[in-house]
């Protein structure tokens, strides 16, 4: 979740709220776009597909997908700017076809390409891309690998990467198929280094959009800046360098959640750690999910109602010099024999990683109550190029 009070400005966070986020931390009108802005659910006969074209890669401002897979790839030895440009042309052709429900060029399973699945593909570049000859001066300001935090227990198998594809859809088969095509087309240029899959339920029992919950049971993502608003634009879209105008940066944090020890807490203990009610997502000082937090409120014994180390307090913009991010999440489970790992793939979009995300991460790492039940085991950062127009291709202004 995130909280919003006061004016937003460049390099402000879209507060991570009751998420475990920081604990260890444009196309036509479509269903995904409508859901992102909280409008009515899709009528019968309406398409759920997003156009791939626009000033920005379209999935960023859309609602979290029901199913998603992230694949990080490392460039093969000898890859250069020209090779990266060829790959972006290939991937652009794949994206245009698959998001329209058509087989990608050379598709070996064309029957799996179906329309009306709300399929989206987001592509990003890791820091090493900007060490390639001809690209060393193109790195966005503030874009760098995150330092290892005190509570991090990072595993190489979930961290880093030169390239990212993030595929989401309402249908898991569409996700798997699109990932297969994109990875196959990348084979002459790059090979996968990690894969992460997740799921999210952003639809209520009545079919209308809701914020969604993580596996702790918390309503997660309440205070995000609304897509299409000045707050959102100032938080997410980069203003430079010129090739990157309309792009953004993405932080991916794989956060393992200890559900067994969390379940040992009383409900009031869980809510005190978060600073919000589990039933509705309302702050402990309010009655509804979107009520503002009263960070000065005290109980009859003089204690702060929202504890000093509560996640919602430490993440609040007023506690972070107004910084904001735009956060999303994907729940995940991973079974190894009889052992199950559960957690959140936390996704944070912001114009500037160092100026927006890192200060909040450091604050939460130092004092967040949720650190006792969460551990970040993966971390990666990617520069997400702006969108492309019909007849164009991803990162064309950088790589042509």
N, C-alpha and C positions, 0 to 999 in steps of 0.2 A: 504494500500500500504506500501511498504517498500523501503528504499533507500540503495544503496550499494556503498561505496567508501572505498578504502584502504583495507588492508588485514583483513581477518576474523580470529578469534582465539577462543579457548574454552571460554565459557560463554559470547559470543557475541550475541547481539540480531539480529534477522531478522526483522528489523525495521517495525513498524506498519504503516508507511506512511499515506496516506490520509484516512485511515480507521478511524472509530470512536473507533477502537480497544482499544487503551489505553486511549481514551478520558475520560472515566470515569473509561478508558484506551483506500525374496523378491521374489518375485514371477516371473512368466514368463511375457513376453511382452504382455500387455493387453491394452485395450482402455483407462482405467482409468490411467494406468501407463504412456501411451503415452501422454495423455492429460496433465498429470502433468508436463511433460518435454517439452511441446510445440511442439510436433511432428505433423505429418499429422493426420487428422481425420481417424477414423476406416473405412477400406474398407468393402464392402458388404461381408458377410460371416465370418468376423472376430468376435471372441468372445469379449465381454466387461467384462467378468468375471475375477476377480483377484484370483490367487491361495491363499488359506489361510496360506500357509506355507512360512517360511523364517526366517531370522535372526531378523526381525522386524515385528510388526503388520502392514499389508500392506497398510491400508487406510491412514496412516500418511503421506506418501510421494506421495499419489495419488492426483489427482485433487479433489476439493470439490465436493461432490455428488449433484445431482439435488434436491434430497429430503433426509431429514435426521431426525432422532429422537434420542434424548439423554434421557436416563432414569437413574436417580440416585436411589440407593437402600440403605437402612440401614440394617445391620445385625440384625437378631433376637437375643434375649437374649439367652445366652448359646452357641452361635456360637464360634467355636475355629478354630485353624489352620487345624485340620483334616476335619472339616465341609467345610471350605473354599476350601480345596483341592478337596473334592467331587464335589462341585459346579463347580470348574474350569474344571474338567473332563466332567461334563455334558454339560457345555457351549461349550467346545472344540468340542464335538461330534455334537452339534447343528450347530456350525460355519462351520465345514467341510461339512456337508450335505447342509445347506442352501446356502452357497456361490457357491456350484456346481449346484444349482437348484434342489436339491433333498429334499424330506420331512425330517424334523428332526425326530429323534427317538420318537415314540409316537405321531406324528403330527396329530392333530384332523382336519386339513384342508389341506391335502396333495396337493390338486390341486393348492393351492396358492404358492407353491414352484416351481419357474420357472427359467430356465437358462437365460443367456444373459441379466441380469438386473443390472450388475455391483454392486452386493450386497457386502457390506463389514461390518464387525463388529469389533469394537475396544473396549477392556475391560480395565478398570482401577481400582486402589485401592485408597480410600481416606485415610487421615492421621490416622483415628482411627484403621484401619487394623493393623498398626504397633504398636499398644498398646496391641495386643493379645499375650498371653503367647507363647513364642517361636519365636516371630517376632519382638521383641522390638529392636533388634540390626540390623535389616535388612532395616531400613528406609533409602532411598537415601539421600545423602547430600543435604542440602538446601531445603528439601521438608517439607513444613509446610503451614498451613492455611494463607491466606493473611490478613493483618490488614485491618480494615475498613478505607477507604479513606475519605477525607473531603467532596467530592462530592457524595459519595455513599449513597444510600438510600436502603440498602439491605433488602429484604423480605425473611423470613425463607422458604417460599414455592419455592424459586428458588436457594437456597444456600445449601452448604455442601453435605454430602453423603459419605457412606462407600465404595460403589461400583459404577461403571459406565459402561453402555453399550451404545455405539454410533453406530447406524445402519444407513448406507447410501445406496442409490441405485438410478438408473435412474427411477424406477417405485415406486410410493408411496405405492401401494398395497403390494409390496415386503417388504418395510420397516415396515409397520404395522404388517404384518404376522410374520416377524422375531422377532420383539419386543414382540409380544404375546407369541411366543414359549420360548424365553429367560426368560421373566418374569415368565411364568408358571413353568419352570424348577427351577427357583430360589426360589419359594414359600416356600419350607421347610427350607430355610436358610436366606432369606432376603425379605423385602417388599419395594415397590417403595416409595420414598419420594418426588420426583418431576419428571416431564416430560417436555421436551422442543422440539418443532418441528420447522424446518426451511427449506428453499429452496435457491437455488443458480443457476444462469445462467452463466456458463463458456463457452458458445458456441456462436460464432458470427453469423451474418446472412448468412455467406457463409459456415457454418458448422465447421469452424476451431476454435481451442481453443482461448479464450480471458480471460482477468483477471477477469471480472465480476464487477458488481456494487452493492453498498448497496442502501438503500432506500432514501438516500440523493441525489442519482444520481452520486455519486463519484466512479470512477474506484478504486477498493479496493484490494490491495495486490500486487502492482506492483513490489516492490523491494525484494520480498522473495528470499532467497538463493535457487538455483535450486536443486531439488532432484538428488542425485547421484554425487554431487560435494563435494570437501573437505569443502567448506563453509557450506553446508547443514549438513554434518556429524558432524562437529565441533560444530554447533549450536544446533543440535537436539539430537544426540545419547549420552546417558550416558556411562561413562567408568567404573562405579562401583556403589555400591558393586558388587561382582562377579555375583550374581543372576540377577542383573539389567543391566548388560552389554548388550547394544543393545536396551535397553528400553529408555523411555523419560518421561517427565512430561507434563501434560496438565492443563492449566488454562481455565476455562469456565466462561465468564462474560456475563450476560444478560444485554444489554444496550438498554434502552428505548430511542427512538428518537422523539423529538417534531417536527413532520413534518409541523405542522401548522405555528409555529413561524419561522421555517427555510424557509418556502415558502414566508414569508414576506420580506426576504432579497432580495436585488438586486443580480444579478448573480456575479457581481464583489465583493460584500461583501461576498458571499458564498466562492468564490475562494480565497479571501484574508484570510479567516479563515482556509482554508485547505492548501493554498500554492500551489495549482495545478489548472489547467484548467479543468472544468467539462466536456468539449466536448471530450477531448482526454486522460485526466489523465496526460498530460505533466506538468512538473513544470512550474511555472510562469516565470522562467528564461530560458525555453527551448521550443522546438516545438514538441517533440515526447514523448510518455509515458515513455520510459526507459532512457531518457536523465538524466544526473546527475543534482542535484540541485546546483546552484551557490548561496551559502548562504551569500556571500559578495556583491552581486550585488545590486546597488541602482538606483532609478529612477532619473528623471531630477531634482526633488526637494530634492534629497539627502536621501530619505526614503528607507529602505530596501525593495527590491521587494518582498521577502518572509519575511513576518512580524515576529517580534520577538516572538510572541505567536502563530504563525501558526502551525498547527498540524504537517505538514511535516518537519518543522525545529526542533521542540522539540523532534520528534521521530527519527531524523536522527542519524546514528551511531556516526558521528563525534561530536554530541552534547551529547553523552551518553557513552563516553570512549570506543567506538567501540562495545558496546553491541548489540546483535542481538537476534531475535526470529524468528520462522516460524509460521506465522499467517494465519488463515483461518476464514471464516465467513459464517453465515447462516442468511439470512433475515427472519424475522418472522412478523406475524400479529396475534393479539388475539382480538377477538370480545367479548364484554360483553354487551349484549343488543345492544343499539344504539352506544355504545362507542367502538372505535377501538384503541388498543395499537399497535404501530409499533416499530420495532427496529432491533437489530443485536445480534445474539448469537455469541459472539466473542470467538474463539478458538486459544490459543497460545501454541505451542509446543516448549520446550527448555529442555536442559539437567538439568538445575538447576533453580528452581523457584526463590529462594532468590537472587542468584547471577546474574541472567539475567533479569527476568521479573519485579521483585519488584522495582528496581531502576528506570526503565523506567516508570512504573505506577505512582510512587511518583512524578516524574518530570511532567508528563502530568496532574496529579491531581492538581498540584500547579498552572499551568499557561496555559494550553491548551485552545485556543479560542473555541474549540468545546464543552467545558464544559457547555456553555450557552444553548446548544440545546440537550444535552445528559445526561442521568442519569443511572448509573449502579444500577440495582435492584436485581441482583443475582450474586453470586460468589462461585466458588468451585475449588478445586485443586485435581488432581489425578495422581498417579504414574502409567504409562502405561508399563506393563511388556514387555520384548522382545517377539519376535515371537516364534513359535514352529515348529518342524520338523514332517514329517509324522510318525505317531505312538506315538508322544509325545503329550503334552497338555500344556495349558497356565500356566505360573508361576511354571512349574514343579520343577525347581531347587530350588525354595523357599519353596514349600509346600509338596514335596514328603516325 
